[in-house]
Amino acid sequence: MSAATTSEQQIGDLASAYGQAWNDHDVAAILALQSDDMVFHLHIEGFDAVQGSAALRELFGFFFTTMPDYRADITRTHVRDGLVVLEYDITATLAEPFPLGAEVGLPTGEPMTFAAVDVLQCAEGRFTRKDTYVDGFALRRGVGLAP
């Protein structure tokens, strides 16, 4: 599939498969749906953009280790011109320390829920960039860094 021939339906199907791979914690499946030089940027304090399969494998593995019951429930999907916007709620229980800038959240034993939005770019039938924006206040509260 080239960017010019990838339909909105195909991109929507790709986004569904991608979301399922995240909920399955299947790093190999996630990486298979991304370009080898994909850029991922979690837009919260302390996280820089990461590029390439090896670095992403390590980062995604970290996410699933620190939040072993991670689940994303998609509330809305928007697809247009090779771009996908996913709105969803993440539910997870922190099992390992999680850095947020100069502070580190510690496991509380309680599940947390916070909203997130992904902006994904698609070309040649694979995702080439993922920018993730989360509700930082809810995340900080969930990792014990805010009341």
N, C-alpha and C positions, 0 to 999 in steps of 0.2 A: 504494500500500500504506500503510495506516495502521499505527501501532504495535500496535493491537489486532488487526489482521488479518494482520500479517507473521508467517508461520509460522517455526518453528525451521529448517525445510528452506530456506526462502527466505533467511533470515539466514545460514545456513551457505553457501549458494550465493553470496551477496553477499561473504562473507568470502573464499571461494575466488577470486572475481574480483578482489578487492582485493589479495590476496597475489600473484596473477599480475601485476597492474598494477605492483606494487612490483618484482617480479623482472624485468619488462620495462623498468623505469625510465621508465614512461609517466606523467608527471606529470599530463597532461590526463585520463587514465583514472582515476587515483587521485582527483583532484578531483571527477570526475563521480560518484563513489560516495560522496562526502561531502556533508553539508549546506554551504551557502555560509558559515555562521557556525561551522563546526566548530572545536573546540578540540583541539590536539595538544600533548601535554606529554611530552618526553623527559626522564625522571627521572634525569638524571646532572648532575654538577656543571657549572655554567655555562650550562645551558639552562632558559629559562623557558617557560611555556605560551605558545603562539602561537595566534591565532584569525583565521579568515577566509581566503578563497581566495587573495588576493594574497600575504599573508604566508606561507601554507603553500606556495604555488608557489615562492617564493624559498627557503624552508627546504629543501624536498624537492629542489630543483635543487642546492642546496649539498651535500646528502648524496650525490647521484649524481655530482657533480663531484669531491668528495673521495674517494669510493669507487666508481670507475667500473665495477668488476666485482662490485658488491654483489649478493648472492644470499641469500635467506632460505629455509631448508628447514624447513617446518612439521612438528613432531613430534606435536603434539596440538592438537585444536580442541574447545572446549567452547562450546555455545550454549544459552542459557536466558533466557527472559523479556526479549528485546531486548538481551541482553548476549552478547558473544563474548569468549572468552579464547583467544588463540593463543599456543602455546608453540613456539619455533622457534630454530634456530641460524643466525646470520648469518656468512657468509664474505665477506671483502672485503680488498682491498689498498689501503692509504691512498696516495693520489696527491698530496694537498695537505695543508697543515697543518690540524690538527683541534683546536680549543680544548676544553680540559677544565678549567673554572674558571680559576685563575690560571696554569695551565700550557698549553702547546701541544704536542700530539703531532706528530711529523714523520714523513714517509714513511720506511719501513724497506725497502721493496721486497719484503717478505715478506707473504704472505697471513695474515690473522688470522681466528680463529673465536671467537665468543662467543655465549652463550645470551641470549635475550631473551623477554619476555612482553609481549603487547599485551592491554589491556583496552579493548574497543570497545563503545560504546553505539550502539544503532540505533533510529531513529524514522523513520516515513514512508518506509521502504525505503532509507534512507541512513545512513551513519555520522555521528554528531553529536559524538562525543568519542573520542579515542584517547590512552590513557596507555601509554607504553612504558617498560618496566623492563629494563635490561640488566645483565649480569655486568660490573660496573665494573672489577673486578680484571683480568679477561681483556681488556677493552677497553684499559685503561691499558697492559697488557703489549704488546698488539698495536700500539699507537701509540708504543711506545718510552719510556713513562713509568714503567715498572716492570720489574723483572728477571723 
